Every structure is written in structure tokens, then in C-alpha cells.
Amino acid sequence: MDKIYDIAILGGGPGGMTAAIYAKRAGLDVVVIEKSVPGGAVATTYEVANYPGFTTISGMDLATKMFEHTQSLNIEFAWDEVKKVKVEGEVKEVECYQSSYKAKTLILGFGASVRKLNLENEKSFIGKGISYCATCDGNLFKGKTVAIVGGGNTALEDCFYLSNLAEKVYLIHRRDEFRGDQILAEQVKNKENIEIVYNSTVSKISGDTVLKSIEVLNKVTNETTEIKLDGLFVCIGRGPDTEMVDGNLTLSEQGYIVTDDCMRTNYEGVYAIGDIRQTPLRQIVTACSDGAIAATKAFEYIKTHKK
């Protein structure tokens, strides 16, 4: 007979690891399924400066500390990628590429995938000048010219990080002011080797075997400017990963999972946390809060439905 866990947590980011800690401490049998490394997107973040208890800490260090906490409780991790999730019925099923899992409850914490520019030849230059992770690939562009597209906190953080490696950094933003924190914006504005290109979008990518230049369209003047560069970092947000869920989850217009304040979805015993759910703020601290609430409510659900 296949083992049935109390909770299967899909995603080992901060929210997923927090949920696992709360679930394990409540005496539940839990498994965390993660396809890459503990921490998810946080592990690739250069610096975290707004998580309580740490003035500054690298994303990798924070993720490692969280993972070490889970291991002190002997929480089971399955290093596998989710292929399909069945959310209906009393026993939920998770099909992965290497194995399959069953659980009484599910906590969906897949997170979100990076959004692309959707330009004609963008895909062909991935790894050949185009990157979606500054902390992963920044070292490849030491002393070179790069551009970063975006205007949120991550884009500003990545821009400042790249300015310490590259000779020149262009920050291309579609608006005339930033959505990110003011303190980050001021750091970027005051860095000599950063040039901000406001009210603009990337309209064309050019090169041969590697990226050579981009064309930038100013939305106010309608003028196009060519910028020669070695690397382009795309940081325009993320979109929710929900396509592997087999069921009619209630989603927002943007595709995020709709939950109540207790992280409950429209399926009994199924909860959503972190970047994948509809929420006014997507931060590490809010993901952890989501995870704690979801695990607590899953515990209550299991107690209520225990036969």
C-alpha cells in the first residue's frame, strides 16, 4: 500500500520550509518536494535587507539557515520536479518525474517563473548574452557593458550588484519612476557607472552567435536608440506556476491562486502560499507567514477529518 503523508508541500521556498517546520512540530508526517535548491528564488538573491533579525544577509545564506532548521527536525525532502497534481478527493496525488506521492492535504508553494520579454529571437540568446538571474551569471560580465530591464526591488538590487562587476550598466525602465523601495532607487541613481533609461522598453535584440546590441524604444518620444552591450538581464517580474494542477482552481485575472485568509483554496485540504497566490505583497516574510498559517489550518483539517 502506498504511503499517504499528512501533508505534501510542493515547493521548498521560505513559505514551504516554514510550513514544513510548523507541520512537523505539530506531529504531522510531511514531505517537501523541491525541484532545485532549498529557498527557490531566494537562494539566487544577492542581498536580503528587509528580513527581521538580519540587517543584511545573502539569499543563499538565509535559505541555507532555513534548510538547516528543517533538517534539525528531520523533515523529509524529495528532490524532484512536479509533473501533475490531482487536487480532488480525500487523498491528493502528486506525480513527479522520478516518483509519485499521496497526501491527505496539499500546500501549493510552486512560486512563480520569470517573465520574458517575448521578443522574436529572445530564446536563441538565452545563455549567450541574455540572463534572468544577475547573481547567477553576473561574474561572466566583469568589466563589460550590460543592461538590466525592470523597475522593482529585484531589478534595483540586481542593477546595483552588477554595477560592482560590470564597467557600465544601463537600467531600462518603462516608467518615469520606480516601483521599488526608495532607498534602493537612490543607491542606483547615485552610482556613477549606472545610466537609467526611463520610459523605455527593449524592442529588438541583435547579435550573431552571441548578443551584440539591443534597440530601446522611448514610449514618450517614440524614438529608437541602439545600445551596444555584452549582456542583457531581464527582471520584469514573475508569473505563477499553476499549469501542472489538474483541477479547476479559482484563479485571479492574472492567473494567481485565490485563497481566503487561511490560505484555503476552493478545494478542501488544498492550500496555496507565497508567490503563487493572490496577495497584495510578495516578500520572504509574507511567504513565511503564509506557510505558518497553511500548516496550522492543514493540521486542523486533518484532525477534523480523521477517521
ZAFILUM-981452 format. One line per field, with one value per atom (N, C-alpha, C): atom name; x, y, z; residue in one letter. Coordinates in steps of 0.001 Angstrom, whole numbers. Layout:
atomo	[CA/...]
c1	[X/...]
c2	[Y/...]
c3	[Z/...]
residuo	[a/...]
This chain:
atomo	[N/CA/C/N/CA/C/N/CA/C/N/CA/C/N/CA/C/N/CA/C/N/CA/C/N/CA/C/N/CA/C/N/CA/C/N/CA/C/N/CA/C/N/CA/C/N/CA/C/N/CA/C/N/CA/C/N/CA/C/N/CA/C/N/CA/C/N/CA/C/N/CA/C/N/CA/C/N/CA/C/N/CA/C/N/CA/C/N/CA/C/N/CA/C/N/CA/C/N/CA/C/N/CA/C/N/CA/C/N/CA/C/N/CA/C/N/CA/C/N/CA/C/N/CA/C/N/CA/C/N/CA/C/N/CA/C/N/CA/C/N/CA/C/N/CA/C/N/CA/C/N/CA/C/N/CA/C/N/CA/C/N/CA/C/N/CA/C/N/CA/C/N/CA/C/N/CA/C/N/CA/C/N/CA/C/N/CA/C/N/CA/C/N/CA/C/N/CA/C/N/CA/C/N/CA/C/N/CA/C/N/CA/C/N/CA/C/N/CA/C/N/CA/C/N/CA/C/N/CA/C/N/CA/C/N/CA/C/N/CA/C/N/CA/C/N/CA/C/N/CA/C/N/CA/C/N/CA/C/N/CA/C/N/CA/C/N/CA/C/N/CA/C/N/CA/C/N/CA/C/N/CA/C/N/CA/C/N/CA/C/N/CA/C/N/CA/C/N/CA/C/N/CA/C/N/CA/C/N/CA/C/N/CA/C/N/CA/C/N/CA/C/N/CA/C/N/CA/C/N/CA/C/N/CA/C/N/CA/C/N/CA/C/N/CA/C/N/CA/C/N/CA/C/N/CA/C/N/CA/C/N/CA/C/N/CA/C/N/CA/C/N/CA/C/N/CA/C/N/CA/C/N/CA/C/N/CA/C/N/CA/C/N/CA/C/N/CA/C/N/CA/C/N/CA/C/N/CA/C/N/CA/C/N/CA/C/N/CA/C/N/CA/C/N/CA/C/N/CA/C/N/CA/C/N/CA/C/N/CA/C/N/CA/C/N/CA/C/N/CA/C/N/CA/C/N/CA/C/N/CA/C/N/CA/C/N/CA/C/N/CA/C/N/CA/C/N/CA/C/N/CA/C/N/CA/C/N/CA/C/N/CA/C/N/CA/C/N/CA/C/N/CA/C/N/CA/C/N/CA/C/N/CA/C/N/CA/C/N/CA/C/N/CA/C/N/CA/C/N/CA/C/N/CA/C/N/CA/C/N/CA/C/N/CA/C/N/CA/C/N/CA/C/N/CA/C/N/CA/C/N/CA/C/N/CA/C/N/CA/C/N/CA/C/N/CA/C/N/CA/C/N/CA/C/N/CA/C/N/CA/C/N/CA/C/N/CA/C/N/CA/C/N/CA/C/N/CA/C/N/CA/C/N/CA/C/N/CA/C/N/CA/C/N/CA/C/N/CA/C/N/CA/C/N/CA/C/N/CA/C/N/CA/C/N/CA/C/N/CA/C/N/CA/C/N/CA/C/N/CA/C/N/CA/C/N/CA/C/N/CA/C/N/CA/C/N/CA/C/N/CA/C/N/CA/C/N/CA/C/N/CA/C/N/CA/C/N/CA/C/N/CA/C/N/CA/C/N/CA/C/N/CA/C/N/CA/C/N/CA/C/N/CA/C/N/CA/C/N/CA/C/N/CA/C/N/CA/C/N/CA/C/N/CA/C/N/CA/C/N/CA/C/N/CA/C/N/CA/C/N/CA/C/N/CA/C/N/CA/C/N/CA/C/N/CA/C/N/CA/C/N/CA/C/N/CA/C/N/CA/C/N/CA/C/N/CA/C/N/CA/C/N/CA/C/N/CA/C/N/CA/C/N/CA/C/N/CA/C/N/CA/C/N/CA/C/N/CA/C/N/CA/C/N/CA/C/N/CA/C/N/CA/C/N/CA/C/N/CA/C/N/CA/C/N/CA/C/N/CA/C/N/CA/C/N/CA/C/N/CA/C/N/CA/C/N/CA/C/N/CA/C/N/CA/C/N/CA/C/N/CA/C/N/CA/C/N/CA/C/N/CA/C/N/CA/C/N/CA/C/N/CA/C/N/CA/C/N/CA/C/N/CA/C/N/CA/C/N/CA/C/N/CA/C/N/CA/C/N/CA/C/N/CA/C/N/CA/C/N/CA/C/N/CA/C/N/CA/C/N/CA/C/N/CA/C/N/CA/C/N/CA/C/N/CA/C/N/CA/C/N/CA/C/N/CA/C/N/CA/C/N/CA/C/N/CA/C/N/CA/C/N/CA/C/N/CA/C/N/CA/C/N/CA/C/N/CA/C/N/CA/C/N/CA/C/N/CA/C/N/CA/C/N/CA/C/N/CA/C/N/CA/C/N/CA/C/N/CA/C/N/CA/C/N/CA/C/N/CA/C/N/CA/C/N/CA/C/N/CA/C/N/CA/C]
c1	[850/0/880/560/1354/1225/2327/2314/1491/723/-56/436/1048/1541/367/584/-408/-421/783/903/2022/1741/2787/2904/4104/4358/5110/4516/5095/5837/7143/7985/8730/10060/10894/11425/10607/10994/10785/10941/10751/9379/8330/6990/6854/7379/7307/8080/9271/10067/9436/8845/8151/6966/6191/5051/5515/6636/7165/7552/8169/8578/7359/6331/5122/4406/4357/3678/4399/5713/6487/6372/6422/6307/4916/3931/2577/2412/3473/3438/2943/2908/2416/3536/3145/4075/4091/5214/5265/6418/6204/7261/7270/8454/8624/9204/8539/9009/9565/10842/11538/12382/12301/12990/14439/14817/16186/16914/16914/17644/16714/16978/16159/16192/15034/14960/14367/14399/13846/14514/13696/14228/15053/14757/15509/16989/17272/18654/19503/18857/19602/19633/19086/19053/20386/20920/22237/22232/21277/21254/19820/19537/18234/18444/17743/17960/16681/15609/14343/13717/14549/14039/14422/13438/13726/14769/15684/16717/18060/18059/19299/19356/20353/20494/20669/21605/21752/22224/21777/22194/21984/22873/22680/21494/20832/19703/20088/21263/21728/21945/22540/22777/21461/20492/19200/18503/18520/17905/18580/19908/20651/20275/20133/19743/18349/17438/16087/16117/16912/17011/17617/18640/19256/18246/17338/16283/15384/15014/14169/14892/16186/16939/17124/17138/17225/15983/14889/13637/13431/14446/14382/13208/12963/11897/12358/11497/11831/11716/12766/12751/12851/12056/12136/12619/13797/14370/13873/12761/12081/11248/10874/10056/8637/7690/6277/5814/5133/4594/3091/2358/906/433/-560/-1133/-2636/-3148/-4595/-5097/-5928/-6353/-7710/-8416/-9740/-9632/-10668/-10729/-10101/-10328/-9790/-8284/-7775/-6331/-5836/-4920/-4373/-3179/-2971/-1891/-952/332/1366/2257/2231/3063/4309/5475/6739/7457/8583/9301/10011/10365/11065/10190/9170/8322/6962/6072/4740/4464/3588/3309/1811/1349/-40/-72/-1090/-1189/-2635/-2939/-4273/-4513/-3446/-3553/-2365/-2563/-1505/-1306/-57/268/1027/399/984/1873/3157/4103/5096/4594/5465/6237/5651/6285/5875/6774/6478/7720/7499/8599/8871/10107/10479/9692/9306/8636/9694/9417/10340/9861/10740/10398/9481/9493/8681/9051/10349/10842/11186/11268/11360/12475/13681/14820/15370/14530/14974/15491/14740/15089/16460/16815/18080/19299/19101/20231/20300/19407/19481/20773/21576/22874/23953/23572/24519/24466/24208/24121/22888/21824/20607/20539/20227/20107/18921/18384/17272/17684/18989/19500/20857/20868/22112/23126/22663/23602/24156/23420/23909/24980/24752/25584/26376/26252/26923/28425/29043/30503/31014/30127/30526/30743/30322/30351/31208/32222/33141/33829/33794/34459/33774/32554/31842/30651/29922/28742/27489/26582/25354/24171/22998/21754/20834/20013/19011/17659/16633/15290/14416/13783/12898/12897/12007/11921/11499/11380/11013/12229/12008/13103/14185/13785/14769/15620/14996/15738/16735/16323/17208/18361/18054/19104/20100/19567/20433/21275/20688/21414/22606/22384/23466/24541/24106/25041/25909/25272/26011/26961/26611/27466/28811/28887/30152/30997/30449/31161/31430/30394/30488/31083/31609/32140/31010/29929/28797/27499/26501/25200/24100/23286/22090/20892/20083/18850/17679/16973/15890/14559/13812/12549/11435/10297/9197/8466/8713/8054/9080/8583/9494/9799/9299/9651/9623/10328/10486/9404/9062/8110/8805/10131/10884/11054/11675/11890/12738/12413/13109/14600/14939/16344/17161/16550/17238/17373/16307/16337/17434/17587/18610/20011/20220/21519/21880/20901/21133/21393/20610/20760/22104/22672/23928/25166/24997/26146/26604/27876/28382/28299/28490/28527/27167/26094/24735/24055/23524/22753/21311/20387/18982/18299/17596/16864/15376/14740/13341/12372/11128/10023/10354/11085/11572/11408/11330/11256/12231/12659/13529/12651/12951/12128/12788/14120/14818/16111/16449/17692/18490/19784/20602/21916/22467/23743/23948/25072/25306/25239/26389/26386/26128/26392/26119/25445/24862/24202/25213/24860/25747/25134/23821/23182/21679/21052/19602/19114/17856/17220/16190/16218/15343/14385/13086/12058/11589/11739/11222/9732/8900/7452/6884/7658/7201/7524/8780/9212/9045/8832/8720/10026/11131/12438/13083/13860/14557/16053/16700/18139/18789/19935/20687/21709/21778/22766/23602/24901/25804/26172/26071/26354/26746/27171/27598/26570/25753/24794/23516/22404/21096/20429/20111/19470/18011/17121/15682/15115/14525/13998/12668/11665/10373/9272/9679/8677/8550/7598/7368/5883/5591/4215/3992/2776/2513/2607/3142/3255/2072/1040/-162/-561/181/-255/-244/498/553/-577/-1429/-2540/-3706/-4122/-5242/-6513/-7194/-8401/-8766/-9951/-10428/-10224/-8962/-8663/-9191/-9683/-10115/-8883/-8768/-7603/-8030/-7094/-7339/-7186/-7473/-7320/-5877/-4928/-3505/-3009/-3879/-3506/-3025/-3105/-2691/-3829/-3473/-4475/-5151/-6475/-7249/-7440/-7105/-7304/-8058/-8511/-9036/-7890/-8188/-7141/-6428/-7018/-6423/-5660/-5408/-4658/-5424/-6717/-7520/-7923/-7791/-8268/-9721/-10273/-11643/-11744/-10628/-10644/-10323/-11117/-10883/-9530/-8780/-7481/-6366/-6625/-5607/-5384/-4140/-3776/-2725/-2666/-1672/-956/365/1178/2194/2670/3774/3393/4340/4196/3110/2667/1687/271/33/-1337/-1582/-2856/-3243/-3020/-2124/-1771/-1279/-1491/-1051/446/1162/2595/3295/4343/5107/6530/6752/8040/8371/9620/10027/9215/9073/8387/6909/6258/4848/4690/5655/5620/5735/6614/6760/5462/4823/3545/2501/2439/1507/1737/3007/3349/2917/3125/2735/1221/483/-982/-1477/-942/-1391/-1157/10/318/-606/-885/-1769/-3188/-3668/-5018/-5088/-4013/-3976/-4049/-3351/-3396/-4822/-5518/-6893/-7810/-7560/-8372/-8186/-6951/-6654/-7321/-7260/-7888/-9405/-9999/-11455/-11898/-11076/-11463/-10862/-10246/-9627/-10688/-10502/-11471/-11046]
c2	[-1202/0/1244/2176/3393/4218/4823/5685/6928/7345/8575/9544/10630/11651/12479/13098/14058/15292/15794/16984/16785/17110/17231/18714/19247/20659/20750/21410/21476/22795/22735/23926/24137/24232/24379/25775/26784/28164/28502/29761/30158/29771/29957/29589/28094/27308/25862/25323/25873/25398/25797/26995/27404/26492/26179/25268/23915/23440/22136/22145/23228/23342/23314/24090/24125/22777/22143/20852/19771/19747/18732/18920/20163/20427/20080/20031/19633/18115/17420/15962/15335/16098/15585/14951/14011/13360/14189/14800/15784/15498/15807/15736/17049/17569/18774/18344/18715/18364/19616/19586/20752/20283/21021/20585/21055/22089/22599/22662/23831/24005/24602/24368/24986/26505/27105/28558/29066/28229/28670/29930/30903/32152/32930/32760/33488/33113/31854/31376/32080/32689/33395/34904/35347/36781/37216/38280/38758/39171/39991/40501/40694/40247/40457/41432/42564/43603/43958/43181/43522/42331/41316/40176/40362/40402/40692/39752/40351/39569/39627/40053/40162/41547/42340/43653/43488/42623/42178/40732/39968/38576/38171/37358/36905/35947/35902/34999/33550/33170/31790/31466/32396/32158/32030/32875/32809/31492/31100/29830/28655/28726/27647/27525/28668/28644/28044/28394/27835/26324/25898/24469/23711/24276/23641/23473/24444/24338/23134/22961/21815/20499/20476/19234/18897/19907/19646/18937/19026/18358/17073/16720/15509/15540/16706/16846/16233/15438/14741/15684/15708/16449/15458/15669/14874/15804/15506/16373/15892/16467/16005/17156/17054/18093/17594/18414/18045/18095/17012/16934/17224/16620/16801/16646/17456/17418/17232/16203/15975/16460/17491/18145/17669/16868/16394/15146/14901/13691/13849/12844/12887/12685/11900/11688/12394/13328/14098/13343/13498/12775/13753/13495/14329/13435/13641/12870/13678/13115/13769/12960/13454/12768/11513/11473/10312/9415/9988/9205/9881/9275/9831/9835/10739/10905/11083/10637/10819/11504/12332/13060/13428/13585/13999/15470/16259/17685/18113/19193/19757/21225/21639/23060/23412/24212/24578/25806/25610/26723/26722/26481/26403/27695/28806/30084/30571/31275/31863/31804/31768/31727/33120/33338/34652/34965/36226/36683/37073/36780/37085/38306/38829/39998/39648/38362/37865/38534/38747/39262/38092/38391/37367/36347/36807/35889/35799/36126/36122/34746/33712/32353/31926/32336/31900/32516/33617/34270/33965/33107/32713/31931/32392/31774/32266/33129/33696/35225/35722/37164/37563/36746/37036/36142/36767/36035/36571/35723/36114/36059/35939/35844/36525/37739/38508/37851/37320/36709/35391/34754/33507/33779/34793/34989/36288/37100/38398/38319/37303/37166/36974/36558/36353/37680/38776/40067/41096/40628/41539/42446/43755/44715/44957/44439/44579/45519/45679/46545/45678/45973/45193/46131/45571/46307/45405/46030/45296/45943/45129/45624/45384/46443/46302/47542/47549/48708/48398/47115/46711/46531/46041/45860/44935/43822/42863/43471/44217/44865/45877/46649/47643/46977/45916/45188/44581/43970/43345/44379/45542/46614/47071/47269/47699/46615/45374/44244/44206/44343/44291/45471/46617/47805/47611/46649/46346/45352/44858/43894/44461/45016/45500/46905/47241/48596/49604/49194/50085/49286/49890/49240/50220/49783/50544/49925/50770/50301/50822/49918/50291/50061/51147/51067/51704/51057/51523/52739/53085/54245/55330/56454/57555/57557/56559/56396/54903/54548/53131/52624/51348/50708/50209/50079/49540/50538/50066/50896/52115/53235/54494/54397/53691/53583/52852/51866/51141/52027/52764/53657/54707/55252/56268/55685/54465/53806/53680/53297/53124/54467/55470/56793/57426/57083/57703/56927/55828/55038/55559/55911/56607/55782/54473/53674/53102/53622/53213/54355/54047/55027/54542/55363/54983/55476/54576/54899/54792/55943/55962/55839/55506/55493/54678/53596/52863/51358/50685/49225/48716/47471/46846/46359/46825/46486/45484/45320/44411/43919/42673/42070/41655/41996/41686/41026/40251/39589/38495/37780/36631/35366/34868/33709/34126/35403/35949/37310/37780/39084/40207/41150/42277/43629/43752/45047/44876/45938/45981/47316/47363/48616/48948/50197/50642/51695/51491/52415/53303/54616/55576/55770/55445/55472/56887/57861/59249/59930/59788/60447/59563/58267/57269/57112/57514/57375/56056/55487/54223/54472/53887/54042/52667/52536/51280/51370/50321/50240/48984/49188/48049/47528/46230/45653/44183/43638/42240/41340/41942/41137/41888/41151/41729/40892/41529/40844/41284/40333/40606/40376/41413/41342/42095/41541/42221/41468/40732/40057/38587/37983/36548/36273/35124/34684/33381/33150/31966/30659/29627/28300/27448/27410/26649/25617/25560/24716/23226/22784/21355/20876/21795/21414/20912/19670/19046/19292/20368/20737/22171/22556/23900/24824/25120/26073/27450/28167/29540/30424/31099/31945/33394/34302/35716/35979/37201/37556/37402/37565/37442/35997/35071/33669/33179/34018/33609/32861/31929/31142/32010/31991/32766/31920/32502/31835/32765/32187/33040/33409/34033/34465/33288/32107/30902/30086/30660/30042/28905/28769/27710/28065/27095/27255/26789/26696/26219/24699/23999/22554/22260/21421/21061/20385/20822/20215/20684/21700/22235/23710/24070/25417/25974/27283/27924/29010/29121/30070/30770/31916/32589/33230/33240/33980/33432/32213/31606/32071/32640/33009/34501/34856/36252/36950/37928/38603/40008/40965/42344/42550/41578/41750/40408/40349/39115/39345/38968/39122/37827/37687/36495/36370/37472/37438/37080/37531/37192/35741/35233/33822/32933/33311/32552/32584/33749/33872/32967/32988/32109/30648/30247/28858/28443/29320/29026/28861/29762/29694/28426/28134/26965/25669/25524/24308/24160/25270/25241/24839/25404/25083/23660/23194/21808/20837/21176/20355/20284/21416/21449/20626/20725/19964/18468/18030/16608/16101/16878/16475/16336/17262/17267/16075/15697/14641/13293/13196/11929/10875/9724/8632/7691]
c3	[0/0/0/-895/-990/280/667/1852/1574/2568/2465/3537/3105/4031/4566/5701/6189/5290/4983/4139/3118/1873/854/519/684/413/-907/-1872/-3210/-3369/-3171/-3240/-1944/-2047/-858/-656/-981/-720/747/1133/2526/3075/2260/2697/2897/1955/2051/3240/3469/4608/5936/5991/7214/7476/6434/6583/7093/6574/6982/8452/8908/10315/11225/10884/11701/11680/10512/10396/11197/11098/11801/13309/13763/15192/15721/14822/15211/15191/14819/14826/13546/12464/11194/10376/9532/8605/7326/7027/5950/4998/3725/2728/1944/1688/876/-463/-1539/-2879/-3544/-3877/-4445/-5624/-6729/-7944/-8035/-7270/-7426/-6098/-5468/-4198/-3153/-1870/-828/-943/-806/-883/-2179/-3229/-4503/-5008/-5408/-5969/-4956/-3664/-2629/-2669/-2981/-2995/-4047/-5043/-6093/-5865/-4743/-4432/-3830/-4365/-3937/-2469/-2078/-709/-238/974/1608/2756/2726/3736/4491/4278/4944/5652/5964/6724/8186/9094/10507/11104/11861/12516/11827/10544/9777/9139/9520/8890/7394/7009/5622/5654/4680/4547/3093/2565/1185/1136/-5/-158/71/-417/-252/1228/1975/3398/4166/3827/4501/4185/2913/2513/3211/3329/3987/5451/6134/7548/7715/6820/6887/6654/5676/5379/6558/7176/8338/9469/9593/10604/10299/9033/8673/8942/8677/8871/10341/11203/12646/13147/12358/12715/11901/11108/10271/9291/8720/7724/6404/5806/4561/3359/2533/1274/120/-895/-2126/-3224/-3777/-4807/-6161/-6587/-7788/-8344/-9610/-10247/-10426/-10021/-10111/-11564/-11969/-13330/-13338/-12400/-12343/-10906/-10537/-9190/-9296/-8614/-8551/-7203/-7236/-6002/-5515/-6307/-5912/-5046/-4256/-3458/-2083/-1223/129/145/-814/-928/-2178/-2008/-3135/-3718/-5010/-5683/-6386/-6222/-6842/-7691/-8981/-9902/-10258/-9949/-10279/-11355/-11812/-12879/-12383/-11099/-10568/-9708/-9096/-8204/-8084/-7284/-7041/-5546/-5104/-3691/-3474/-2306/-1908/-547/-355/912/1198/2483/2895/2572/2630/2315/1459/732/-105/236/238/310/-959/-1812/-3101/-2922/-3125/-2984/-4121/-5345/-6517/-6770/-6331/-6647/-8021/-8661/-9965/-10844/-12136/-13104/-13654/-14079/-14604/-15869/-15986/-17203/-18226/-19469/-20554/-21333/-22172/-22973/-24134/-24510/-25630/-26955/-27140/-28419/-29342/-30606/-31643/-31421/-31155/-31045/-29620/-28644/-27245/-26830/-27177/-26744/-27256/-28463/-29065/-28381/-27646/-26973/-25469/-24984/-23574/-23347/-22402/-22157/-23102/-24040/-24995/-24940/-23745/-23549/-22775/-22836/-22087/-20856/-19720/-18463/-17679/-16817/-15952/-14482/-14247/-12871/-12775/-12213/-12119/-11196/-10074/-9135/-9660/-10571/-11162/-12218/-13063/-14251/-14268/-13234/-13218/-13390/-12798/-12873/-14299/-15199/-16594/-17325/-16713/-17404/-16667/-15965/-15285/-16298/-16032/-16894/-18226/-18378/-19657/-19516/-20606/-20627/-20631/-19699/-19600/-19425/-19625/-19366/-18558/-17742/-16981/-17231/-17419/-17698/-16478/-15981/-14839/-13974/-12958/-12091/-10674/-10345/-8995/-8111/-6900/-5949/-6473/-7066/-7561/-8665/-9565/-10644/-10087/-9094/-8492/-7750/-7009/-6300/-7278/-8340/-9333/-10071/-10326/-11012/-10178/-8902/-8007/-7917/-7832/-7789/-9048/-10207/-11473/-11627/-11033/-11153/-10471/-9556/-8887/-9682/-10772/-11619/-13013/-13607/-14989/-15054/-16218/-16420/-16539/-17230/-17476/-17372/-16712/-16573/-16998/-17948/-18331/-17602/-16980/-16359/-17182/-17836/-18741/-18031/-17873/-17133/-17950/-17987/-18842/-18289/-17036/-16438/-16120/-15550/-15190/-13691/-12972/-11562/-11234/-10163/-9849/-8899/-9065/-8160/-6895/-6951/-5828/-4696/-3613/-2430/-2766/-2133/-2393/-2074/-1001/-603/-1669/-2319/-3396/-4631/-4933/-6099/-5956/-4752/-4530/-4678/-4212/-4379/-5846/-6644/-8081/-8749/-8410/-9023/-8710/-7581/-7151/-7584/-8297/-8740/-10105/-10202/-11389/-12662/-12578/-13813/-14191/-13569/-13924/-14669/-15835/-16609/-16701/-16234/-16225/-17494/-18151/-19378/-19053/-18810/-18383/-19566/-19255/-20227/-21472/-21293/-22466/-22309/-23447/-23491/-24539/-24376/-25375/-26524/-27725/-28889/-29828/-29699/-30606/-29968/-30251/-29780/-31004/-31024/-32195/-31793/-32714/-32499/-33521/-33397/-34277/-33441/-33021/-32124/-30679/-30380/-29044/-29196/-28113/-28105/-28345/-29199/-29508/-29161/-29339/-29094/-28913/-28410/-28303/-28836/-29214/-29578/-28503/-28069/-26989/-27525/-27296/-27765/-26622/-26806/-25835/-26107/-25128/-25327/-25353/-24894/-24888/-26213/-26670/-27908/-29142/-28913/-29989/-30766/-30165/-30798/-30384/-31307/-31058/-30970/-29964/-29758/-29680/-30364/-30287/-29152/-28342/-27270/-27485/-27658/-27814/-26425/-26253/-24939/-25058/-23927/-23877/-23197/-22331/-21603/-21315/-21323/-21024/-19936/-18818/-17698/-17629/-17719/-17731/-16339/-15783/-14413/-14353/-15015/-15129/-14393/-13369/-12550/-12873/-12211/-12342/-12548/-13136/-13325/-12573/-12056/-11235/-12016/-11347/-11938/-11485/-12291/-11917/-12966/-14068/-15181/-14874/-13856/-13553/-12657/-12200/-11324/-12162/-11876/-12585/-11782/-12090/-11357/-11662/-11267/-11567/-10372/-10085/-9020/-9401/-8414/-8658/-8776/-9910/-10183/-10362/-10102/-10364/-11856/-12276/-13691/-14153/-13218/-13551/-13457/-13066/-13011/-11661/-10626/-9287/-8591/-7710/-6992/-5941/-5951/-4980/-3724/-2558/-1274/-329/788/1852/2788/3914/4841/5505/5399/5987/4947/3784/2684/2008/2310/1711/290/-617/-1986/-2039/-3242/-3382/-3305/-3039/-2823/-1364/-744/647/809/1813/2088/1183/373/-545/-229/14/423/-546/-661/-1526/-740/-962/-198/-1113/-645/-1329/-2645/-3560/-4811/-5720/-5492/-6394/-6106/-4933/-4571/-4747/-4863/-4984/-3650/-3631/-2390/-2702/-1805/-2089/-1957/-1342/-1147/-1260/-2065/-2237/-1726/-479/165/902/1317/2050/3333/4037/5321/5167/4092/3893/3463/2701/2319/3550/4479/5728/6525/6579/7275/6635/5307/4582/4953/4990/5280/6670/7648/9029/9140/8487/8525/7835/6649/5893/6661/7270/8026/9226/9891/11053/10653/9545/9081/8519/7917/7437/8612/9689/10902/11444/11486/11965/11054/9749/8783/8993/9168/9366/10646/11706/12967/12795/12065/11864/11020/10026/9087/9438/10594/10984/11232/10598/10733/11847]
residuo	[m/m/m/d/d/d/k/k/k/i/i/i/y/y/y/d/d/d/i/i/i/a/a/a/i/i/i/l/l/l/g/g/g/g/g/g/g/g/g/p/p/p/g/g/g/g/g/g/m/m/m/t/t/t/a/a/a/a/a/a/i/i/i/y/y/y/a/a/a/k/k/k/r/r/r/a/a/a/g/g/g/l/l/l/d/d/d/v/v/v/v/v/v/v/v/v/i/i/i/e/e/e/k/k/k/s/s/s/v/v/v/p/p/p/g/g/g/g/g/g/a/a/a/v/v/v/a/a/a/t/t/t/t/t/t/y/y/y/e/e/e/v/v/v/a/a/a/n/n/n/y/y/y/p/p/p/g/g/g/f/f/f/t/t/t/t/t/t/i/i/i/s/s/s/g/g/g/m/m/m/d/d/d/l/l/l/a/a/a/t/t/t/k/k/k/m/m/m/f/f/f/e/e/e/h/h/h/t/t/t/q/q/q/s/s/s/l/l/l/n/n/n/i/i/i/e/e/e/f/f/f/a/a/a/w/w/w/d/d/d/e/e/e/v/v/v/k/k/k/k/k/k/v/v/v/k/k/k/v/v/v/e/e/e/g/g/g/e/e/e/v/v/v/k/k/k/e/e/e/v/v/v/e/e/e/c/c/c/y/y/y/q/q/q/s/s/s/s/s/s/y/y/y/k/k/k/a/a/a/k/k/k/t/t/t/l/l/l/i/i/i/l/l/l/g/g/g/f/f/f/g/g/g/a/a/a/s/s/s/v/v/v/r/r/r/k/k/k/l/l/l/n/n/n/l/l/l/e/e/e/n/n/n/e/e/e/k/k/k/s/s/s/f/f/f/i/i/i/g/g/g/k/k/k/g/g/g/i/i/i/s/s/s/y/y/y/c/c/c/a/a/a/t/t/t/c/c/c/d/d/d/g/g/g/n/n/n/l/l/l/f/f/f/k/k/k/g/g/g/k/k/k/t/t/t/v/v/v/a/a/a/i/i/i/v/v/v/g/g/g/g/g/g/g/g/g/n/n/n/t/t/t/a/a/a/l/l/l/e/e/e/d/d/d/c/c/c/f/f/f/y/y/y/l/l/l/s/s/s/n/n/n/l/l/l/a/a/a/e/e/e/k/k/k/v/v/v/y/y/y/l/l/l/i/i/i/h/h/h/r/r/r/r/r/r/d/d/d/e/e/e/f/f/f/r/r/r/g/g/g/d/d/d/q/q/q/i/i/i/l/l/l/a/a/a/e/e/e/q/q/q/v/v/v/k/k/k/n/n/n/k/k/k/e/e/e/n/n/n/i/i/i/e/e/e/i/i/i/v/v/v/y/y/y/n/n/n/s/s/s/t/t/t/v/v/v/s/s/s/k/k/k/i/i/i/s/s/s/g/g/g/d/d/d/t/t/t/v/v/v/l/l/l/k/k/k/s/s/s/i/i/i/e/e/e/v/v/v/l/l/l/n/n/n/k/k/k/v/v/v/t/t/t/n/n/n/e/e/e/t/t/t/t/t/t/e/e/e/i/i/i/k/k/k/l/l/l/d/d/d/g/g/g/l/l/l/f/f/f/v/v/v/c/c/c/i/i/i/g/g/g/r/r/r/g/g/g/p/p/p/d/d/d/t/t/t/e/e/e/m/m/m/v/v/v/d/d/d/g/g/g/n/n/n/l/l/l/t/t/t/l/l/l/s/s/s/e/e/e/q/q/q/g/g/g/y/y/y/i/i/i/v/v/v/t/t/t/d/d/d/d/d/d/c/c/c/m/m/m/r/r/r/t/t/t/n/n/n/y/y/y/e/e/e/g/g/g/v/v/v/y/y/y/a/a/a/i/i/i/g/g/g/d/d/d/i/i/i/r/r/r/q/q/q/t/t/t/p/p/p/l/l/l/r/r/r/q/q/q/i/i/i/v/v/v/t/t/t/a/a/a/c/c/c/s/s/s/d/d/d/g/g/g/a/a/a/i/i/i/a/a/a/a/a/a/t/t/t/k/k/k/a/a/a/f/f/f/e/e/e/y/y/y/i/i/i/k/k/k/t/t/t/h/h/h/k/k/k/k/k/k]
